[in-house]
Structure formats: structure tokens, C-alpha cells
Amino acid sequence: MFSRSSRHQCIIVVAFMLANLTDVSSAFLLSVPRTKAGSLAMFSTNQPSEETNHLMAAPTIVPEQAANIRVIYESDAVLAIDKPPTIAHHNSDDEMGIVSCVRHLQQEKKIHYQGRLYSVHRLDRVTSGILLFAKSSEIANELSEAFRNKSVTKYYVALTNKKPKKKQGWVKGDMAQSRRKAWKLTNTSKNPAMTRFFTAGLGKCRLGGTDDWADLDGFDSEQEDGVDAKNLLPKTMILFRPHTGKTHQLRVAAKSLSMPILGDETYGDAKEAKTMKRTFLHALALHVNVKGEDITICNFPSSWFESDADSEDVDSDEGNGMKEVLQSLLVKHCDNAAISQMI
């Protein structure tokens, strides 16, 4: 710690340095923190952090899927988009994340609202669906608090090529990091992830003629790269109602139920997943009240419902039958009146 005279000398030195800085942009920030005793700590010159440098050198590559971003809900307080799969939340070294993509679309006038948007929650890179933004810092704080306090009702839908051992129930347990950035459930319940799930068989529902499905030329070939094409057919639809918001929570829950989500390379069969164009997990519905405004959004994954024109079991004009399965699941199990009214 400095004596009173030393403290006075330091202040004079700092004042002199600041008075003689001619190139402010090249100057380092001088920090003069205080210790608990109230005396001045040592001065430090803080170089720009790696995080700051990363933000300064923003990536310029716009993901191809960014063209599919569309606004699905807007009010004076919030704006929501339908996030495509395969776009991360944050920027990578060379590619924009979803937040930067939205700003880019604003600059291109492809999103009508031109004001600042505040991110209030996240979706995994592999997850598509509802992503909500606030239009002011005040609303952003309110929404962030609502997500933390579990006062936001959320529903997700997923597809799996497995049959359920239980048709419905709960998945509860603490989550811990596993290998290669994956997570796992533990047997403890100190701060558990909690997920309600409901399932329905897909019967004769066929995957449609959309780029979402697979790199296979249809599903008639027996094998490709050691993967039986028949194993890529979804057998079950899962409706998730998460009561907490942990990283990879629903994907880990699906794995724990022996029903890994179709196309999930991290928690499912990696070889099978690599033949798919995406992971079939979608943020389906959301309800929250903020500042007296009831925000209710329901956004079906319409590309999942396209019919297979070659199938003799399904009328291509009526879709592949999955939409009706999803509607039935929501009618039976949705516990939010506002969302139920939108089905």
C-alpha cells in the first residue's frame, strides 16, 4: 500500500500523463482500483482482451441458412424470429452467429424493424424455432428475469427413430459436463434439470421431399456408408415441456430415455446423424407476460410436414400426417391456455 505522500505523487503522475496524451486511440486504459482498506492499488495498463479483439474483427461470412430467417411475431416490446438450424448463437472466427445475422438482415432492410434488438435467451446451434428479442434494455431485463424465474412456458418438438419405453413422464437430475463438450445426467438433484415429455407414434407418416431430411437419394436404398436407410425413418414424435433451461437439456433428456433425437451427432448415432441435414429439434411454442403484454407464439416446423410424393400411403395434397400428430399431442398435453387457443 502507498503512503499519503506516495498516493499524492501517483495522482500527479497520472494527471500529467493524461494531459500529454496526443493520440488517445493508442493510449492504454489506466485503472486505479482501491483496496478494501481504501488505499490505492498498483496502476495497471490493460491490453485489449482476446474477447474484445474478437468483437472488433467481426466475421463477414453470412451462413447460407440466414436467408431462411423470418419474423414470426412483433409488438412494440419484442420481436421473434424463426431460427433456422445449423446457426450458432455467437459468432465463430469466420461465420456470423444468429444475433449478427439478424443485424445483417436489418441492414439489408430484410427485417422491417431498424431499432436495436436485445438477445434474452439462446437456442443450440442445431435447434430451430422461436428466438425472442427485446426492443429495449428495460424489456430485455424483464424477459431475462422471466426466463431465470421459470415464468416462461416453452414447448419443443423432436423426432426420433426409436420407440419409447415410456409414453410420457419426467426426466429429472443434475447435469454435468462429459466428454467432447457433451453433457450428461447425474444421480444427484442439487440443481436438477426438469423436463416433462410426451410421445406419439408416427405410424405410416413418411418424410417428405425436403432438403431437411437426408443425404440419401430417398429411403429405398438399403445402406449408405454402413447406415441402413430404414433406420433413418422417424418412428416417434416427442413433445418436450422444459421446466428449467440447462445447456443441451432436451437432447440429454432424449438420450436418457433411449430416444436420441434424429440427426443429433453428439447424443445419437454419429454415422446416422452425418447422413441427415439437421437435428430434428424445434422450439415450438412460447408464452410469457411482460409489462402487462401477453406474448404467445406458436410456430410449427412446416418443412417437417411435407408429403413424400412417391408414397402410396399418404395423399401428397394433405401432407405426411405429422402435423396432425403434433396437434393431437398439444391438444392432449398443453397446460397453457394461451398456447392451446392457437393450436
Secondary structure, 3 states (H helix, E strand, C coil): CCCHHHHHHHHHHHHHHHHCCCCHHHCCEEECCECCCCCECCCEEECCCHHHHHHHCCCCECCHHHHHCEEEEECCCEEEEEECCCCCCCCCCCECCHHHHHHHHHHCCCCCCCCCCEECCCCCCCCEEEEEEECCHHHHHHHHHHHHCCCCEEEEEEEECCCCCCCEEEEEECEEECCCCCEEECCCCCCCEEEEEEEEECCCCCCCCCCCCECCCCCCCCEECCEEHHHHCCCEEEEEEECCCCCCHHHHHHHHCCCCCCCCCCCCCHHHHHCECCCCEEEEEEEEEECCEEEEEECCCHHHHCCCCCCCCCCHHHCCCHHHHHHHHHHHHCCCHHHHCCC
